[in-house]
Amino acid sequence: MTGYTATVTVRLKHGVLDPEAETTQQALERLGFELEDLRAADRFEVDLEAKSADAASERASEMAERLLANPTIHDYDVEVAER
């Protein structure tokens, strides 16, 4: 078994209201920053042991689907790196 760190990034799907990002975007614009859009996201870093990077990715995806993300309103990405 090898040690991996799986990074799971969870964000709201396009079209779902994101009041946190909207408020932050407005504040940044008041500070003089020009931006087209802003989306907030949650990032989870999971250290785990697995036989391969693919196996670690599958386990992290299962975690996202079962708990970390609500598939109705969230999209998520999984990135895996060996520790």
Contacts in CASP RR format, 6 or more apart in sequence:
PFRMAT RR
TARGET T0000
AUTHOR 0000-0000-0000
METHOD contacts of the structure
MODEL  1
MTGYTATVTVRLKHGVLDPEAETTQQALERLGFELEDLRAADRFEVDLEA
KSADAASERASEMAERLLANPTIHDYDVEVAER
1 49 0 8 1.000
1 50 0 8 1.000
1 51 0 8 1.000
2 49 0 8 1.000
2 50 0 8 1.000
2 51 0 8 1.000
2 52 0 8 1.000
2 82 0 8 1.000
3 47 0 8 1.000
3 48 0 8 1.000
3 49 0 8 1.000
3 50 0 8 1.000
3 56 0 8 1.000
3 82 0 8 1.000
3 83 0 8 1.000
4 47 0 8 1.000
4 48 0 8 1.000
4 49 0 8 1.000
4 50 0 8 1.000
4 53 0 8 1.000
4 56 0 8 1.000
4 80 0 8 1.000
4 81 0 8 1.000
4 82 0 8 1.000
4 83 0 8 1.000
5 45 0 8 1.000
5 46 0 8 1.000
5 47 0 8 1.000
5 48 0 8 1.000
5 80 0 8 1.000
5 81 0 8 1.000
5 83 0 8 1.000
6 45 0 8 1.000
6 46 0 8 1.000
6 48 0 8 1.000
6 56 0 8 1.000
6 57 0 8 1.000
6 59 0 8 1.000
6 60 0 8 1.000
6 78 0 8 1.000
6 79 0 8 1.000
6 80 0 8 1.000
7 43 0 8 1.000
7 44 0 8 1.000
7 45 0 8 1.000
7 46 0 8 1.000
7 78 0 8 1.000
7 79 0 8 1.000
7 80 0 8 1.000
7 81 0 8 1.000
8 43 0 8 1.000
8 44 0 8 1.000
8 45 0 8 1.000
8 46 0 8 1.000
8 60 0 8 1.000
8 63 0 8 1.000
8 64 0 8 1.000
8 68 0 8 1.000
8 69 0 8 1.000
8 76 0 8 1.000
8 77 0 8 1.000
8 78 0 8 1.000
9 41 0 8 1.000
9 42 0 8 1.000
9 43 0 8 1.000
9 44 0 8 1.000
9 76 0 8 1.000
9 77 0 8 1.000
9 79 0 8 1.000
10 41 0 8 1.000
10 42 0 8 1.000
10 43 0 8 1.000
10 44 0 8 1.000
10 64 0 8 1.000
10 68 0 8 1.000
10 69 0 8 1.000
10 74 0 8 1.000
10 75 0 8 1.000
10 76 0 8 1.000
11 39 0 8 1.000
11 40 0 8 1.000
11 41 0 8 1.000
11 42 0 8 1.000
11 74 0 8 1.000
11 75 0 8 1.000
11 76 0 8 1.000
12 18 0 8 1.000
12 21 0 8 1.000
12 39 0 8 1.000
12 40 0 8 1.000
12 73 0 8 1.000
12 74 0 8 1.000
12 75 0 8 1.000
13 73 0 8 1.000
13 74 0 8 1.000
13 75 0 8 1.000
16 73 0 8 1.000
18 39 0 8 1.000
18 40 0 8 1.000
20 40 0 8 1.000
21 38 0 8 1.000
21 39 0 8 1.000
21 40 0 8 1.000
22 38 0 8 1.000
24 38 0 8 1.000
24 40 0 8 1.000
25 35 0 8 1.000
25 37 0 8 1.000
25 38 0 8 1.000
28 35 0 8 1.000
28 38 0 8 1.000
29 35 0 8 1.000
42 68 0 8 1.000
44 63 0 8 1.000
44 68 0 8 1.000
46 60 0 8 1.000
46 63 0 8 1.000
47 83 0 8 1.000
48 56 0 8 1.000
48 59 0 8 1.000
48 60 0 8 1.000
50 56 0 8 1.000
50 59 0 8 1.000
53 80 0 8 1.000
53 82 0 8 1.000
56 80 0 8 1.000
57 78 0 8 1.000
57 80 0 8 1.000
60 78 0 8 1.000
60 80 0 8 1.000
61 76 0 8 1.000
61 78 0 8 1.000
64 76 0 8 1.000
64 78 0 8 1.000
65 71 0 8 1.000
68 76 0 8 1.000
69 75 0 8 1.000
69 76 0 8 1.000
END
